[in-house]
Amino acid sequence: MTKEKISYNEAVSEIETILQKIEEGKLDVDELAEKVSRVTDLLKICRDKLYFTEKQIGEILDED
C-alpha cells in the first residue's frame, strides 16, 4: 500500500461507513473481501497517525 493522504477523521468515517454496510448485509461476497481489505488499510493509517501524534506530543512535553 502506498501512503495515502487521508485525514484520521476521514479514515474513521470511512471505516464506520463500511462497518455499517457489513452489519446491514448490503455487501455481496466479492465486495465484502474488498471492503475488509480497505478497512485493514485504513486501520493501519489510523494507527500510524496516532503513533506519530503520540511521539510528537512526547517530544514537546520532554522539551519543557
N, C-alpha and C positions, 0 to 999 in steps of 0.2 A: 504494500500500500504506500502510495506517495503521501507526503504531508499535505493534508487538505486544509485549506483556510476556511475554518468554520468556528464560530464562537462556541464557548461552553454552553451557553443558553440555547443556541440553535441545535447543538448536538443533543442536549437533553430533551428538547421539544420533539425532535425527530424520533428519538428513542421512544418517547411516550406515545407518539402517533402510531408507530409500528406496533408497539405492545397492545395498544387499543385494538388495532385491526386484527391482531392474532387472537386476542381474547374474544372478539366478536365473531371470529371464524370467517373473516372477509378475505382471506388469502387462500389460494389453492396451493397444492404441494410445491409446485415449482417456485411460486412467489415466496413461499414460506422459507425455503432454503436460502434464497437470495436476501430476504429481509433479515434473517438470523445472522447472516454474514455481515450485513450492513450494520446491525446493532453491535456486533463484535468490534468492528472498526470504530464506530462512534464511542464505544466504551473506552477503547484504547486512547482515543483523542481526549476524552474527559479525564482519564487517569493522568495522562501526560500533562495536561493543563493544570490539574490540581497539584501534581508534584512540583511543577515549575513555580507555581504561585507560592506554595509552601516554602520552597527553597528561597525564593526572593524575600519573603517575609522574614524568614530566619536570618538572612544576611542583613536585612535592615535592622532587626532587633539586636543583632550582635554588634552593630556599629555604635549603638547607644551605650 
